[in-house]
Structure formats: structure tokens, C-alpha cells
Amino acid sequence: MKIAKLFVAGLAMLTAAGAAHAGTLDDIVKRGELRVAVQTQGPPFSMVDQAGKRTGSSVELAELMAKEMGVKISFLDFDWDGLIPALLSGKADLLVADMTPTLPRAMKVAFTKPFMFTGSTVFAKAGSKFTTIDSCKAAGTKIAVLLGATGEKVAKATFPDADIKSYKGGGPLLLDAVNNGQADCGVNDVSAVKGQSAAYPAGTFTVMPELLSKEPLAFATRYDEQDLLIWMNLFLDQVAIDGRLQKNLDYWVESDAWKKDH
């Protein structure tokens, strides 16, 4: 009887050990492809350039991941509010975007360590009466934000008397709304605002110098993909140490050099 129990216990341990090795990383390698969810148009992190190529800061980091894994990469385009559902549905292995790892989001997906820090900013059409954050606080001011984005929450807290207009899609929708007069001001990630405003003539918008918040940005995967999460964190450590992360951020986020190339 004791021998039988020991055999069952040993078999259970072997089964558990085998399951531990059959994780998401194994699936990716066997498939030969890393499936990555990205925002359809969210420069400088993700965009389709003038040559029709998918590129951007997060896109290039994802391509580095695939290269280190020795597999090809497949990008799946989604609007902002479709990124997490795409990950949870299993369509994508991971998500790369300028996403803040908030506590509510972390109830659904597992975030990596931050790869950079940024913050929400306010912008308005150049020449309008909205030249400061305080001027945007007037009752009835129409403020454009992205549905489900951190900027939406920040705007509601900062401008309690304003008319918050939430848009489903990407950051360029906010710029369009302000430029076309549908909104007086917009609130979004400062890196996204600077990158996406490059599609307009210089001087179209006034970007307020103050930040409404300071936020980390991180990538994400599912909680049942712990092996992939550990690998992604190790990847971020490695590219930070060897300088590839800073080189990426210097080109895409800290300067406008990419605008001439894409």
C-alpha cells in the first residue's frame, strides 16, 4: 500500500515537472512565431510609416525579443481598448504599447517591470485661449481623452467641471478633435502627443509644459504565462545593460530624429 502511494506521488511529481517545462515559451518556439498585440496608430511607439512598414519604439523592442528567441514575429493591430481583450483571448502572446501598469489593469494582465517613465500632458490648438492648464479648468471646457486610457482618469480628476469627451481608438483621434474644434483641449501621454503631432504642420498645437502625472510604461502578458513574463523581464534587464534600450528611447522618444526616416 505504501509502495503504491509512493508510486502515485512520484508520478504526480513527474507530471508536474513535465507540465512546468511545457510553457508558453515552448509553444512560441514550436510555433516559430511570436504574436504581438500593438496599437494600430500610436507613434512613436507603434505606427505604419510612409513606406507602409510597421515600426516604432515598442515595435522595434518586440522585434528584438523575437530575434533573441530565434523566431519570426507577427503584429496584430488593435485600437487602444482592444489591446487587453486581444491578449486575454489568446490571440496574442504579449502586448507592447505605451501602457501604464495601473492596479485595475493588473487585475486582468501581468505587467513587466517598467521600461520607461512618462506622464500625461495637456494640449490645445495654437492661438486659442487655452494656453495654460488652469485655463482648461473652466466649466464646460471640452477635453478629449482616449477611452480606457490613463489620461481619461487623470483628466476627470484634474478638470472636474469640464466636459470630458472619451474617444475610442488611438491618440491621433484626440489631435483631430482639437484641430477640428470638436474639443478645446486634449489629454494624453506626453510622448504620444509629441510623436503623433508630427503628422501636422509645425505650430498646430500648444503642448503645456507641465505634466499632470508621472507614470511608468510597461509591456504585458497573461498571468498563466509566467515563463514568458520572467523571460520578458530578463530581456528588459539585458537591453538596459547593453544599451539597446536607451538607444531605442533616444531615437524614438527623446528626439524627433525618427520623423525624417519614417
N, C-alpha and C positions, 0 to 999 in steps of 0.2 A: 504493500500500500504506500509506504514511504517512498519507495523507488518510483512508483507511478506518479506520485505528487511531484517528486524532483524532476521527472521527465517532462511533465506538463509545464512546470515553472521554467525549465531550461528552454523548452520550445517557445514559450511566450517571450522570453528574453531575446531569442534569436529572431523571432518575428518582429519585435520592436526595433531591434538593431537594423534589420533589413529595411524596415519602413523609414528609419532615420536617414538612410542613405538614398532613398528614392524620393528626393525632394524636388522643388521647383527648378533648381539649377540643373539637375539631371534631365528634367523634362526639356529645358531650353537647349541643352547640348544635343540631346537626341533629336529634337525638332530641327536643330541647326538654325534657329531663328529667335531673336529677342523681339517681343511685341511690345511697343511703347506707345502709350496714350499721350498725345500732345494737343495743345490748343491750336485751333485752325489758323488764327492770325493773332499773334501776341508778341510782336517784336519788342525788345531784341532777344527774347527767349525762344520764340518759335514763330516762323513765318515762311512763306513761299516767296523767294526773291524774284527779281526781274527775269531771271533765266528759267523760272519755273521749278527751282530746286528748293526742297525743304531744308531750312537751315536756322541758325540762331544759337544762342548760348547753351540752352538746355539740350537742344538737338545735338550739338557737337559733343556735349558731355555724354549723352546717351550713345552716340556713335563710338566714343572711346570705350564705353562699357562693353559694347558688342565686340569690339576689336580685342579687348582683353579676354573676353570669353571665347573668342575664336569662332563666332557665329555671325550670320548676317543680321540685319536689323530691318524691322518693318514698323513704320509710323502709322498710327491710327489717329485721324483728325476728329476733334470734338469741340463744340462750344464749351465755354468755361464750366457751365453747370452740368455738362455731360461727362466730365473727366472722371470723377469719382465713381459714378454709376458704371462706366465702362470698365474700370478696374475691378469693381466688386462683381461684375457679371462674368469675369474671366476672359473677356475679350483681349485684355492687355495684361502683360506680366508686371508692368510697373508704370508709373505716371511721372513725367517730368514736366514741370511748369513753374512759374513764379508763384507758388502756392505757400501760404503761411500755415504752419502746423498748429492750428488752433485746437483747443481741447474738444469742442464739438466734432470737428473733423476727425480727430484722433480716436473718437468713439467708433469710427467706421473703418479707417485705414491706418496702417502703420507707417509712420514717417521716419525718414533717415535723420541723421544729425544735420543741422543747417549747413548749407554750402555758401551762404552769404546773408547779409542783413540789409534791409531796406526800410521803407516806410511809405505811408500814404501821403499824397500831396493834393493840393487844390489847384485847378487851372481854370482860366476863363478866356473868352475871346479878347484879343488885344484891342485896346481902345474903348472897352466897355467900362462901366462904372465899378465893376468888380475887380478891384486891384489888390485887395488885402483879404485875409481870412475873415476879419471882423465884418467887412462889407458883405460877405457872403452869408452872414448870420441873420440878415434882415428877414423878417417874417414874409413868407411867400416866395422866397428865392427858390428857383427850380434848380435842383442839383442832381446831376446824372451819376449813377453808380452802376456797377455790374451786379446782377442778381447772384446772391450767394457768396460774393467776394468779401474779403476783409474790409475793403473800402466802404461797403454798404453799411456795415456795423459801425465803423468809425464815423461815417457821415451822419448817421442817425443820432449818435451821441454828441457830436460837435455842433450840429445845426438842428437843434430840436424844433425850431419854428419854421424851418424850411420845408419845401415840398420836394421830398425825395422821390426821384424817378428811377426805378430799377430796370435795367436793360438786360435782356437775355442774349448772350453772345460774347464777343470779345471787346477789348479796350477801344479799338477804332470806332465802335458804335458811340462811345461817350464823346470822343473828339468830334464826330459828325454831328451829334446832338447839340453840342455847344457852338460849333461853327455855323450850323443852320438855324440857330436861335430857338431850338426846341428846349434847351436848358441854358441857364445862366452860367453855371459852373459845373465842373466835374471833379470827382474824387476817385483816384486810382493809385496804384503803386507808382512811385516816382520814376523807377527805371522803365516801366512800361510806357508811362506818359512821354518821357523824353525820347524813347525809341520809336513809338508809334506816331508822334507828331512830326517825325522826319518826312512823312508822306505828304505833308502840307508845305506851302511856301513859308520860308523863314519869317518869323514875326507874326504868325497867325494867332498864336496863343500866348497868354501870360501865365507862367507857372510860378506859383507862390514859393518863395524860398524856404519857408518854414515847413517842417513835416508835422503831420497830425499824430504820427505814431512811429515807433521803431519796431520792426518785425523781422523775424528770421524767415528765410525761404528754404524749403526742403523738398525732396522727392518722396514718393510714397509707393508702397506695395500693400498686399493684403496681410492680415495677421496670421494666416495659415501658410505664409511663405517666409518663415523665419530664416531659413538658409539664405534666401535671396536678400533679405534685409541685412543680415550680417555681412554678406559679400558687398552690398552697396555701400555700407558704412566704411568697410575696409578700402573700397575703391576711392571714396572721397578723401580718406586719410592719405592714400598713396598719391593722388593727383595734387593734393595740397602740399605734400612734402617735396615732390619732384618739380613743382612749379607750373604744372599744366593747368591747374585750376585758376591760378592767378593770371596766367597768360590769357585764358579764355575770358575772364571777367574784365581784364584790362582792355581787351579788344571790343567786346560786345556791350559791356555795361558802363565802364568808367570813361569811355570815349565814344566819339561818333565815327571812328575810322571805318567801321563796317558799312556805313551808308554809301561810301564811294565804291565799294566792292559788290554790293548787293542791291 
